[in-house]
Amino acid sequence: MARIRGEILIERPPEAVFDFVADERNEPRFNPQMATASLESDEPIGEGSRFRATFRSVGRLVPMKVEFTGYERPHRLASRTRSRVMLTEGELTFEPEGSGTRIRWSWDVQVSGPLRLADPIVARLGDRQERRIWGNLKALLEEEEPGAAEPGTRPERPGRNRPPRADRGSLVSRSTPERRTRPLGLRRSAMAPAIRTFGLAKSFGDVAALRPLDLEVAEGEVLGYLGPNGAGKTTTIRLLLGLIRASAGRAELFGVDAQARPAEAHRRVAYVPGEANLWPGLTGAQSLYLLGRVQGQVDETYQKELVERFQLDPSKRVRAYSKGNRQKVLLVAALSSRADLLILDEPTSGLDPLMEETFRECVREARGRGQAVFLSSHILSEVEALSDRVAILRAGELVEVGTLAEMRHLSALSIDATFDTAPPDLSKIPGVTAVEVLDNRVRCQVVGSVEPLLGVLVASGVHQLLSREPSLEELFLAHYGREPGAQTEHPHAT
Amino acid sequence: MRSAFVWGALFGVLVLNEVLSYHKNFPTAQSREEFAHTLGENSAMEAIIGPARHVDTIGGFVAWRMFGLMIIVGAIWGLLTATRLMRREEDAGRWELLLAGRTTRRHATVQAMVGLTAGWLVLWALTAVLTVIAGSSSTVGFSISSSLFFATAATLSAAMFLALGALATQLAPTRRQANGLGAAVFAVFYLIRMVADSGTGLAWMRWASPLGWVENLRPLTGSDPLALLPIALLATIAAGSAVALAGRRDLGAAVLTRRRSPRAGTRLLGGANMLVAQLERWVAIAWVAGLGALALLFGVVARSAASGNVAVNAIEEQLGRLGAHPTNAVSAWVGYEFIFLAALLAFAAAGQIAALRSEEAEGHLDNLLARHVHRGTWLLGRLGFAVVFVLVAGLVTGIGGWIGVAARHSDVGVGSMLQAGLNVAVPALFVLGVGTMLYGLVPRLAAPILYVLVLWSFLVEIIGSSITSNHWLLDTAVLTHLGPVPAVSLNWTAVAALIGLGLLGAAAGTAAFRRRDLVAA
């Protein structure tokens, strides 16, 4: 007996009433037997509400489907395995969190018969295909225990007997047979980050292409990786993928050393290179098939949908594709793998604006499913729109990393004030720099508190006041070639 | 230009070699007359490499030995050079950069043709210079004009196929298809010439084949420049058509557009290791078929070729310098000819390493190694395919040769021919192992070094023993270490040593590949 735990945050609010129906009909492979569960709530579900559901299967392997209505479209949370794994009894909780719902589950799992550890265990969420919440049993068996040893140490080998878990109440506890496998779990708080680097560096001869880099990307996070040509972005990606050897330091993908065990580290990774170097003699469809087989997993329904959304004709040979269409093949291949980490190097290179927007939608959906994205791009608006955090690289060195809000907070605010008469002298106000006077208008940058400046502006009878946080472009350009305090033209001046 | 230099030097060196060996092999007038008489009855040999005219003279001997070979090799060189310069560069997008400048497609094609012509001139010049040098000896006595005419005639097939290759690049959408089209044209020309030279009273058919026109030039045996006219006309029309068509088609397109193919299969796309079968299967099949056909031909003509005592004596003396002392004239002849097949298969093995490197250089490998694919598994998968290809080619060569000799009731057993086939494969296996080592250590240089190694081995094997008896030099040739089976028994010690060294090389290369950076072109 083993227990599977996990949680997911979905961007849907809970509704008033939920009906849980466990229906095995979705899985014709198994010998179906009925299993039911129900939940009711006496009060409308809203923020702070908490409820539980229990369900039990009867007989042999029964995939559980939980369906709750009240949404625009019915959503199903179901389990489906290819191995002979039976979900017996467990706990499922739904908690409102912000505008979404955090679903936690904890199920006992009974394994019987031949078991293919590499078979995926999936959960279906929503009308479309599933997010692979549980990975596969093999991956789960190699998961580290919570609070386990330092990163980089090998996880415990499966099969060791562990003491029974502490009861979590009558809904959860279950008597177990004598032999118990190591508890399986995917507790998000204890999981290794999607990417973690420890002083990762690369030199080509005397040229330091990447200076020691310490960076972390959490699961479900989108990190924008910015830098001019030759800054080391592609070098970083190639180091993460083990395509080139680090001169110093190391990198881990989900806790697996990406340099020492690259093939294993790539199991949960999908990659879109900056150059669409596909095999020219293959068709788009053949390329997708090949990449899917090499990846080891592909959501074929989603892939078909992506082919339509990206308006790709997969029957043509790669050599007949334009650059943008070759890029689409790689994007479709990566996105349809539903990999937990997407490493994208200039992914929209060659795409038209419509397809760029489609790409952004797909990344948002991926983030919503909890997939992490490492996005290296020159398109600042794209990074600004998609990224949770931004890292800026300059000459191989990480010069800035943080959320846009943090970076804006540390940067100057742009002020544009119009007066009825000649504007006052603002140059001596603390925190004010880059003052520029144009007739009755004055522009400046202010770092830190705006109170002193506002006081002067109000006292001087300001007629119109515009303030603007720096755009990502300004933040980015601020790291390249601009001397502090220099009189610079407003970035948007005509 | 580089390849023109290499092949021109090779042509010239081969002519030198024949000139040097002529008096050694045929010291008396009687021996030469006997030789001429024997060849005169050998219609099979004439069908393959052309008629033997005045072979009792040094000029006729050199022309017989080298002319047919240079016609074939020159045509292949011309075709591959033209398609590489024109189609491959266009497919890679480099022509787009040129055409974005102040030129037109037609003008760019003309410039490309000028480049090809310059390459042919280099080929001709080196061949001519070395032939003049060879012929200037008092014992040889070629006039300068006859030497120059020989060089011209020997390289005219290259000129024709440079032009035909350029035309093929306008007709076919890919380099591979252009090569296929050119190869088909060559095969037709060759077959017509074969029929004409088969002694069936159809000699007039030589005028129906451009390769026959080249033969009709009769260099060193009563030069007849009449055939220069149709050759020049064909080359001019082909080149002019290439230029005209270039101006009419889109960049990247072709005159012969392919119809939309039916749904492409995925049977061989089940994973990274099966992909090599998808990518390389036609090349492998073509090589196996070609080697098998050549072996069959050699087997068929072996008995009649070996029936001339003088010819066989020459071969046996050559084999003696290689340390082999055959007892059977047919096996002697087959063993000697199979050395060429071994060199060809080693060349094909080098091509497999080049293809492997190309996957990395062009960035295709990134798509695999960024996924759940081990480097070592991928490399060993590619090598495995190459090893199977080499072994199958060796087997087919042995079987093809045996079918040929058996069809003419020659006294060479199937066991001996299968050993001959294995003997052909062993140098290629060694090349694969060394190639893997080079690929792991110096990936950009792996293919060039391998090609040089194979070429060097071939030259030392064929010519080296005529020039020197220095065994250190001779031992640098891979082919030297394996006897000319079936003229001799298979040298199992050498086989084991070469395969063992190949395995060591492969292991070292795999270990190095797993540790190094992936290197782009």
Interface residues (C-beta under 8 A of the other chain):
Chain A: R238 L241 G242 L243 I244 R245 P262 A263 E264 H266 R267 V269 A270 Y271 P273 E275 N277 L278 W279 P280 G281 L282 T283 A285 Q286 Y289 L290 L291 R293 V294 Q295 G296 S315 R319 L330 I343
Chain B: D91 T174 R260 R263 A264 G265 T266 L269 G270 G271 A272 L275 Q278 L279 E362 G363 H364 D366 N367 L368 L369 A370 R371 H372 V373 H374 R375 T377 R515 R516 D517 L518
